[in-house]
Amino acid sequence: MRFTIEQRYGAAPRDLAEAYADPALYDRLVGLPNLGAPEVLSHHRADHVAELEIRYRFTGELSAAARAVLDPARLTWVERSTHDLEARSTTFEMTADHYADRFRCRGSYRFSGAGTGAVRSCEGDLKVKVLLVAGAVEGAIVSGLEEYLAAEAPVVEAFVAERSG
């Protein structure tokens, strides 16, 4: 499933790109819908490029059909991201800890805008291989991602404001 998500922020694109490349941000992303607290596994920064590895755990609801073939307790994955801070762009790939043969997601996002307003444009490819319910699971994942990102935005904006204030 190909997906696109667009978000608007009140902060400057440069500040947002820096925030998402900062491991300290992820300590703040607790209690948001569908995901447990992110766990930063590694962080490396050289000049204008940062690399992060973060483990996530799905905590949302799955349909009965999805639960029949997937154990919600085993829905964890590592997101590997590369942040080009000059270009204000990020590429990412998610690798499942369990069910790796049934899940693949990769994509990119970019911050654009001028002054204190920004737009994050995200696009990606998500593939779930689960008999009979793959499309429903993919749709649920993208819907959950949209909900999570909407809840994440004010936390990120507050983080940016604290850093620049």
CYANA upper distance limits for C-alpha pairs under 8 A (distance plus 0.5 A):
  1 MET  CA    125 ASP  CA      6.20
  1 MET  CA    126 LEU  CA      5.61
  1 MET  CA    127 LYS  CA      6.55
  1 MET  CA    138 GLU  CA      7.36
  2 ARG  CA    123 GLU  CA      7.96
  2 ARG  CA    124 GLY  CA      6.35
  2 ARG  CA    125 ASP  CA      5.09
  2 ARG  CA    126 LEU  CA      6.84
  3 PHE  CA    123 GLU  CA      6.10
  3 PHE  CA    124 GLY  CA      5.94
  3 PHE  CA    125 ASP  CA      6.82
  3 PHE  CA    126 LEU  CA      8.10
  3 PHE  CA    142 VAL  CA      7.86
  4 THR  CA    121 SER  CA      7.81
  4 THR  CA    122 CYS  CA      6.00
  4 THR  CA    123 GLU  CA      4.80
  4 THR  CA    124 GLY  CA      7.09
  5 ILE  CA    121 SER  CA      6.60
  5 ILE  CA    122 CYS  CA      5.60
  5 ILE  CA    123 GLU  CA      6.92
  5 ILE  CA    146 GLU  CA      7.57
  6 GLU  CA    119 VAL  CA      7.29
  6 GLU  CA    120 ARG  CA      6.12
  6 GLU  CA    121 SER  CA      5.17
  6 GLU  CA    122 CYS  CA      6.67
  7 GLN  CA    119 VAL  CA      6.02
  7 GLN  CA    120 ARG  CA      5.62
  7 GLN  CA    121 SER  CA      7.20
  7 GLN  CA    150 ALA  CA      8.10
  8 ARG  CA    117 GLY  CA      7.92
  8 ARG  CA    118 ALA  CA      6.32
  8 ARG  CA    119 VAL  CA      5.06
  8 ARG  CA    120 ARG  CA      6.96
  9 TYR  CA    117 GLY  CA      6.29
  9 TYR  CA    118 ALA  CA      5.64
  9 TYR  CA    119 VAL  CA      6.68
  9 TYR  CA    120 ARG  CA      8.35
  9 TYR  CA    153 ALA  CA      7.51
  9 TYR  CA    157 GLU  CA      7.72
 10 GLY  CA    116 THR  CA      6.22
 10 GLY  CA    117 GLY  CA      5.06
 10 GLY  CA    118 ALA  CA      6.87
 10 GLY  CA    157 GLU  CA      7.58
 11 ALA  CA     15 ASP  CA      7.26
 11 ALA  CA     16 LEU  CA      7.16
 11 ALA  CA    115 GLY  CA      8.49
 11 ALA  CA    116 THR  CA      5.23
 11 ALA  CA    117 GLY  CA      5.73
 11 ALA  CA    118 ALA  CA      6.74
 11 ALA  CA    157 GLU  CA      6.83
 11 ALA  CA    160 VAL  CA      7.79
 12 ALA  CA     16 LEU  CA      6.84
 12 ALA  CA    113 GLY  CA      7.84
 12 ALA  CA    114 ALA  CA      7.27
 12 ALA  CA    115 GLY  CA      6.25
 12 ALA  CA    116 THR  CA      4.80
 12 ALA  CA    117 GLY  CA      5.89
 12 ALA  CA    118 ALA  CA      6.20
 13 PRO  CA     17 ALA  CA      6.66
 13 PRO  CA     88 ARG  CA      7.54
 13 PRO  CA    111 PHE  CA      5.75
 13 PRO  CA    112 SER  CA      6.29
 13 PRO  CA    113 GLY  CA      6.80
 13 PRO  CA    114 ALA  CA      7.77
 13 PRO  CA    116 THR  CA      8.18
 13 PRO  CA    117 GLY  CA      7.72
 13 PRO  CA    118 ALA  CA      5.75
 13 PRO  CA    119 VAL  CA      8.08
 14 ARG  CA     18 GLU  CA      6.80
 14 ARG  CA     85 LEU  CA      7.92
 14 ARG  CA     88 ARG  CA      7.05
 14 ARG  CA    111 PHE  CA      8.30
 15 ASP  CA     19 ALA  CA      6.63
 15 ASP  CA    160 VAL  CA      6.97
 16 LEU  CA     20 TYR  CA      6.79
 16 LEU  CA    111 PHE  CA      8.03
 16 LEU  CA    156 VAL  CA      8.14
 16 LEU  CA    157 GLU  CA      8.33
 16 LEU  CA    160 VAL  CA      7.42
 17 ALA  CA     21 ALA  CA      6.93
 17 ALA  CA     83 HIS  CA      8.11
 17 ALA  CA     85 LEU  CA      6.55
 17 ALA  CA     88 ARG  CA      5.94
 17 ALA  CA     89 SER  CA      7.85
 17 ALA  CA    111 PHE  CA      7.47
 18 GLU  CA     22 ASP  CA      6.86
 18 GLU  CA     85 LEU  CA      7.12
 19 ALA  CA     25 LEU  CA      6.97
 19 ALA  CA    156 VAL  CA      7.74
 19 ALA  CA    159 PHE  CA      7.92
 19 ALA  CA    160 VAL  CA      6.95
 20 TYR  CA     25 LEU  CA      7.29
 21 ALA  CA     50 ALA  CA      6.54
 21 ALA  CA     51 GLU  CA      7.95
 21 ALA  CA     52 LEU  CA      7.82
 21 ALA  CA     83 HIS  CA      6.79
 22 ASP  CA     26 TYR  CA      8.38
 23 PRO  CA     27 ASP  CA      8.05
 23 PRO  CA     40 VAL  CA      7.14
 23 PRO  CA     43 HIS  CA      7.40
 23 PRO  CA     52 LEU  CA      8.17
 24 ALA  CA     28 ARG  CA      7.96
 25 LEU  CA     29 LEU  CA      7.55
 25 LEU  CA    156 VAL  CA      7.74
 25 LEU  CA    159 PHE  CA      7.38
 26 TYR  CA     30 VAL  CA      8.50
 26 TYR  CA     37 ALA  CA      8.42
 26 TYR  CA     38 PRO  CA      6.57
 26 TYR  CA     39 GLU  CA      7.98
 26 TYR  CA     40 VAL  CA      7.72
 27 ASP  CA     37 ALA  CA      7.97
 27 ASP  CA     38 PRO  CA      7.62
 27 ASP  CA     39 GLU  CA      8.42
 28 ARG  CA    155 VAL  CA      7.62
 29 LEU  CA     37 ALA  CA      6.83
 29 LEU  CA     38 PRO  CA      7.41
 29 LEU  CA    152 GLU  CA      7.35
 29 LEU  CA    155 VAL  CA      7.61
 30 VAL  CA     36 GLY  CA      7.25
 30 VAL  CA     37 ALA  CA      5.29
 30 VAL  CA     38 PRO  CA      7.92
 31 GLY  CA     35 LEU  CA      8.31
 31 GLY  CA     36 GLY  CA      7.44
 31 GLY  CA     37 ALA  CA      7.50
 32 LEU  CA     36 GLY  CA      8.00
 32 LEU  CA    148 TYR  CA      6.88
 32 LEU  CA    151 ALA  CA      6.81
 32 LEU  CA    152 GLU  CA      7.46
 33 PRO  CA     59 THR  CA      8.26
 33 PRO  CA     60 GLY  CA      7.54
 33 PRO  CA    144 GLY  CA      8.32
 33 PRO  CA    147 GLU  CA      7.49
 33 PRO  CA    148 TYR  CA      5.95
 33 PRO  CA    151 ALA  CA      7.81
 34 ASN  CA     58 PHE  CA      6.27
 34 ASN  CA     59 THR  CA      5.28
 34 ASN  CA     60 GLY  CA      4.53
 34 ASN  CA     61 GLU  CA      8.13
 34 ASN  CA    144 GLY  CA      6.89
 34 ASN  CA    148 TYR  CA      7.13
 35 LEU  CA     56 TYR  CA      7.18
 35 LEU  CA     57 ARG  CA      6.03
 35 LEU  CA     58 PHE  CA      5.15
 35 LEU  CA     59 THR  CA      5.45
 35 LEU  CA     60 GLY  CA      7.22
 35 LEU  CA    148 TYR  CA      8.16
 36 GLY  CA     56 TYR  CA      7.02
 36 GLY  CA     57 ARG  CA      5.73
 36 GLY  CA     58 PHE  CA      6.87
 36 GLY  CA     59 THR  CA      6.49
 37 ALA  CA     56 TYR  CA      7.53
 37 ALA  CA     57 ARG  CA      8.05
 38 PRO  CA     54 ILE  CA      6.87
 38 PRO  CA     55 ARG  CA      6.29
 38 PRO  CA     56 TYR  CA      5.61
 38 PRO  CA     57 ARG  CA      8.03
 39 GLU  CA     54 ILE  CA      5.92
 39 GLU  CA     55 ARG  CA      5.54
 39 GLU  CA     56 TYR  CA      7.17
 40 VAL  CA     52 LEU  CA      7.88
 40 VAL  CA     53 GLU  CA      6.59
 40 VAL  CA     54 ILE  CA      4.91
 40 VAL  CA     55 ARG  CA      6.97
 41 LEU  CA     52 LEU  CA      8.09
 41 LEU  CA     53 GLU  CA      5.81
 41 LEU  CA     54 ILE  CA      5.91
 41 LEU  CA     55 ARG  CA      7.37
 42 SER  CA     51 GLU  CA      8.41
 42 SER  CA     52 LEU  CA      6.13
 42 SER  CA     53 GLU  CA      5.61
 42 SER  CA     54 ILE  CA      7.69
 43 HIS  CA     50 ALA  CA      7.71
 43 HIS  CA     51 GLU  CA      6.16
 43 HIS  CA     52 LEU  CA      5.08
 43 HIS  CA     53 GLU  CA      7.12
 44 HIS  CA     50 ALA  CA      6.12
 44 HIS  CA     51 GLU  CA      5.71
 44 HIS  CA     52 LEU  CA      7.15
 45 ARG  CA     49 VAL  CA      6.27
 45 ARG  CA     50 ALA  CA      4.68
 45 ARG  CA     51 GLU  CA      6.83
 46 ALA  CA     50 ALA  CA      6.92
 48 HIS  CA     84 ASP  CA      6.51
 48 HIS  CA     85 LEU  CA      5.60
 48 HIS  CA     86 GLU  CA      6.55
 49 VAL  CA     82 THR  CA      7.45
 49 VAL  CA     83 HIS  CA      6.02
 49 VAL  CA     84 ASP  CA      5.30
 49 VAL  CA     85 LEU  CA      6.51
 50 ALA  CA     82 THR  CA      6.32
 50 ALA  CA     83 HIS  CA      5.55
 50 ALA  CA     84 ASP  CA      7.32
 50 ALA  CA     85 LEU  CA      8.16
 51 GLU  CA     80 ARG  CA      7.84
 51 GLU  CA     81 SER  CA      6.15
 51 GLU  CA     82 THR  CA      5.06
 51 GLU  CA     83 HIS  CA      6.72
 52 LEU  CA     79 GLU  CA      8.33
 52 LEU  CA     80 ARG  CA      6.28
 52 LEU  CA     81 SER  CA      5.83
 52 LEU  CA     82 THR  CA      7.18
 53 GLU  CA     78 VAL  CA      6.91
 53 GLU  CA     79 GLU  CA      6.09
 53 GLU  CA     80 ARG  CA      5.06
 53 GLU  CA     81 SER  CA      7.06
 54 ILE  CA     78 VAL  CA      5.90
 54 ILE  CA     79 GLU  CA      5.74
 54 ILE  CA     80 ARG  CA      7.19
 55 ARG  CA     76 THR  CA      7.49
 55 ARG  CA     77 TRP  CA      6.08
 55 ARG  CA     78 VAL  CA      4.79
 55 ARG  CA     79 GLU  CA      6.81
 56 TYR  CA     76 THR  CA      6.07
 56 TYR  CA     77 TRP  CA      6.02
 56 TYR  CA     78 VAL  CA      6.79
 56 TYR  CA     79 GLU  CA      8.12
 57 ARG  CA     75 LEU  CA      6.48
 57 ARG  CA     76 THR  CA      4.87
 57 ARG  CA     77 TRP  CA      7.22
 58 PHE  CA     72 PRO  CA      7.73
 58 PHE  CA     73 ALA  CA      8.47
 58 PHE  CA     75 LEU  CA      6.06
 58 PHE  CA     76 THR  CA      6.75
 59 THR  CA     72 PRO  CA      8.03
 60 GLY  CA    144 GLY  CA      8.29
 62 LEU  CA     66 ALA  CA      6.46
 62 LEU  CA     67 ARG  CA      6.60
 62 LEU  CA     72 PRO  CA      7.99
 63 SER  CA     67 ARG  CA      6.69
 64 ALA  CA     68 ALA  CA      6.69
 65 ALA  CA     69 VAL  CA      7.72
 65 ALA  CA    133 VAL  CA      7.43
 66 ALA  CA     70 LEU  CA      6.38
 66 ALA  CA    133 VAL  CA      7.01
 66 ALA  CA    137 VAL  CA      7.40
 67 ARG  CA     71 ASP  CA      6.51
 67 ARG  CA     72 PRO  CA      7.39
 69 VAL  CA    130 VAL  CA      7.94
 70 LEU  CA     74 ARG  CA      8.23
 70 LEU  CA     75 LEU  CA      8.41
 71 ASP  CA     75 LEU  CA      7.47
 74 ARG  CA     97 ASP  CA      8.25
 74 ARG  CA     98 HIS  CA      6.63
 75 LEU  CA     96 ALA  CA      7.95
 75 LEU  CA     97 ASP  CA      8.06
 75 LEU  CA     98 HIS  CA      7.31
 76 THR  CA     96 ALA  CA      6.53
 76 THR  CA     97 ASP  CA      6.12
 76 THR  CA     98 HIS  CA      7.44
 77 TRP  CA     94 MET  CA      6.83
 77 TRP  CA     95 THR  CA      5.87
 77 TRP  CA     96 ALA  CA      4.58
 77 TRP  CA     97 ASP  CA      5.52
 77 TRP  CA     98 HIS  CA      8.18
 78 VAL  CA     94 MET  CA      6.03
 78 VAL  CA     95 THR  CA      5.82
 78 VAL  CA     96 ALA  CA      6.92
 78 VAL  CA     97 ASP  CA      7.60
 79 GLU  CA     92 PHE  CA      7.05
 79 GLU  CA     93 GLU  CA      6.13
 79 GLU  CA     94 MET  CA      4.84
 79 GLU  CA     95 THR  CA      7.00
 80 ARG  CA     92 PHE  CA      6.03
 80 ARG  CA     93 GLU  CA      5.89
 80 ARG  CA     94 MET  CA      6.86
 81 SER  CA     90 THR  CA      7.08
 81 SER  CA     91 THR  CA      6.06
 81 SER  CA     92 PHE  CA      4.74
 81 SER  CA     93 GLU  CA      7.07
 82 THR  CA     90 THR  CA      5.99
 82 THR  CA     91 THR  CA      5.92
 82 THR  CA     92 PHE  CA      7.02
 83 HIS  CA     88 ARG  CA      7.80
 83 HIS  CA     89 SER  CA      6.47
 83 HIS  CA     90 THR  CA      4.88
 83 HIS  CA     91 THR  CA      7.27
 84 ASP  CA     88 ARG  CA      6.24
 84 ASP  CA     89 SER  CA      5.86
 84 ASP  CA     90 THR  CA      6.58
 85 LEU  CA     89 SER  CA      7.20
 87 ALA  CA    110 ARG  CA      8.46
 88 ARG  CA    110 ARG  CA      6.24
 88 ARG  CA    111 PHE  CA      6.07
 88 ARG  CA    112 SER  CA      8.18
 89 SER  CA    108 SER  CA      7.72
 89 SER  CA    109 TYR  CA      6.21
 89 SER  CA    110 ARG  CA      4.71
 89 SER  CA    111 PHE  CA      6.97
 90 THR  CA    108 SER  CA      5.90
 90 THR  CA    109 TYR  CA      5.85
 90 THR  CA    110 ARG  CA      6.84
 91 THR  CA    106 ARG  CA      8.16
 91 THR  CA    107 GLY  CA      6.32
 91 THR  CA    108 SER  CA      4.66
 91 THR  CA    109 TYR  CA      7.10
 92 PHE  CA    106 ARG  CA      6.03
 92 PHE  CA    107 GLY  CA      5.97
 92 PHE  CA    108 SER  CA      6.38
 93 GLU  CA    104 ARG  CA      8.47
 93 GLU  CA    105 CYS  CA      6.34
 93 GLU  CA    106 ARG  CA      4.66
 93 GLU  CA    107 GLY  CA      7.07
 94 MET  CA    104 ARG  CA      7.07
 94 MET  CA    105 CYS  CA      5.80
 94 MET  CA    106 ARG  CA      6.66
 95 THR  CA    100 ALA  CA      7.11
 95 THR  CA    103 PHE  CA      7.99
 95 THR  CA    104 ARG  CA      7.04
 95 THR  CA    105 CYS  CA      7.91
 96 ALA  CA    100 ALA  CA      5.30
 96 ALA  CA    103 PHE  CA      6.99
 96 ALA  CA    104 ARG  CA      8.06
 99 TYR  CA    103 PHE  CA      7.02
100 ALA  CA    104 ARG  CA      7.93
101 ASP  CA    129 LYS  CA      8.17
102 ARG  CA    127 LYS  CA      8.15
102 ARG  CA    128 VAL  CA      5.85
102 ARG  CA    129 LYS  CA      4.97
102 ARG  CA    130 VAL  CA      7.08
103 PHE  CA    126 LEU  CA      8.11
103 PHE  CA    127 LYS  CA      6.24
103 PHE  CA    128 VAL  CA      5.18
103 PHE  CA    129 LYS  CA      6.94
104 ARG  CA    125 ASP  CA      8.42
104 ARG  CA    126 LEU  CA      6.30
104 ARG  CA    127 LYS  CA      5.67
104 ARG  CA    128 VAL  CA      7.13
105 CYS  CA    124 GLY  CA      7.55
105 CYS  CA    125 ASP  CA      6.07
105 CYS  CA    126 LEU  CA      4.89
105 CYS  CA    127 LYS  CA      6.85
106 ARG  CA    124 GLY  CA      6.05
106 ARG  CA    125 ASP  CA      6.12
106 ARG  CA    126 LEU  CA      7.32
107 GLY  CA    122 CYS  CA      7.87
107 GLY  CA    123 GLU  CA      6.10
107 GLY  CA    124 GLY  CA      4.30
107 GLY  CA    125 ASP  CA      6.68
108 SER  CA    122 CYS  CA      6.25
108 SER  CA    123 GLU  CA      6.22
108 SER  CA    124 GLY  CA      6.83
109 TYR  CA    120 ARG  CA      6.94
109 TYR  CA    121 SER  CA      5.80
109 TYR  CA    122 CYS  CA      4.56
109 TYR  CA    123 GLU  CA      6.85
110 ARG  CA    120 ARG  CA      6.01
110 ARG  CA    121 SER  CA      5.95
110 ARG  CA    122 CYS  CA      7.17
111 PHE  CA    118 ALA  CA      6.81
111 PHE  CA    119 VAL  CA      6.05
111 PHE  CA    120 ARG  CA      5.03
111 PHE  CA    121 SER  CA      7.09
112 SER  CA    118 ALA  CA      5.99
112 SER  CA    119 VAL  CA      5.86
112 SER  CA    120 ARG  CA      7.10
113 GLY  CA    117 GLY  CA      6.50
113 GLY  CA    118 ALA  CA      5.05
113 GLY  CA    119 VAL  CA      6.69
114 ALA  CA    118 ALA  CA      7.22
126 LEU  CA    138 GLU  CA      7.40
127 LYS  CA    138 GLU  CA      7.47
128 VAL  CA    134 ALA  CA      5.96
128 VAL  CA    135 GLY  CA      8.12
128 VAL  CA    137 VAL  CA      7.64
128 VAL  CA    138 GLU  CA      6.70
129 LYS  CA    134 ALA  CA      6.18
130 VAL  CA    134 ALA  CA      5.32
133 VAL  CA    137 VAL  CA      6.56
134 ALA  CA    138 GLU  CA      6.59
135 GLY  CA    139 GLY  CA      6.61
136 ALA  CA    140 ALA  CA      6.59
137 VAL  CA    141 ILE  CA      6.60
138 GLU  CA    142 VAL  CA      6.78
139 GLY  CA    143 SER  CA      6.56
140 ALA  CA    144 GLY  CA      6.44
141 ILE  CA    145 LEU  CA      6.53
142 VAL  CA    146 GLU  CA      6.72
143 SER  CA    147 GLU  CA      6.84
144 GLY  CA    148 TYR  CA      6.56
145 LEU  CA    149 LEU  CA      6.55
146 GLU  CA    150 ALA  CA      6.68
147 GLU  CA    151 ALA  CA      6.93
148 TYR  CA    152 GLU  CA      6.53
149 LEU  CA    153 ALA  CA      6.69
150 ALA  CA    154 PRO  CA      8.44
151 ALA  CA    155 VAL  CA      8.04
152 GLU  CA    156 VAL  CA      6.82
153 ALA  CA    157 GLU  CA      6.67
154 PRO  CA    158 ALA  CA      6.62
155 VAL  CA    159 PHE  CA      6.73
156 VAL  CA    160 VAL  CA      6.71
157 GLU  CA    161 ALA  CA      6.65
158 ALA  CA    162 GLU  CA      6.67
159 PHE  CA    163 ARG  CA      6.80
160 VAL  CA    164 SER  CA      6.74
161 ALA  CA    165 GLY  CA      6.22
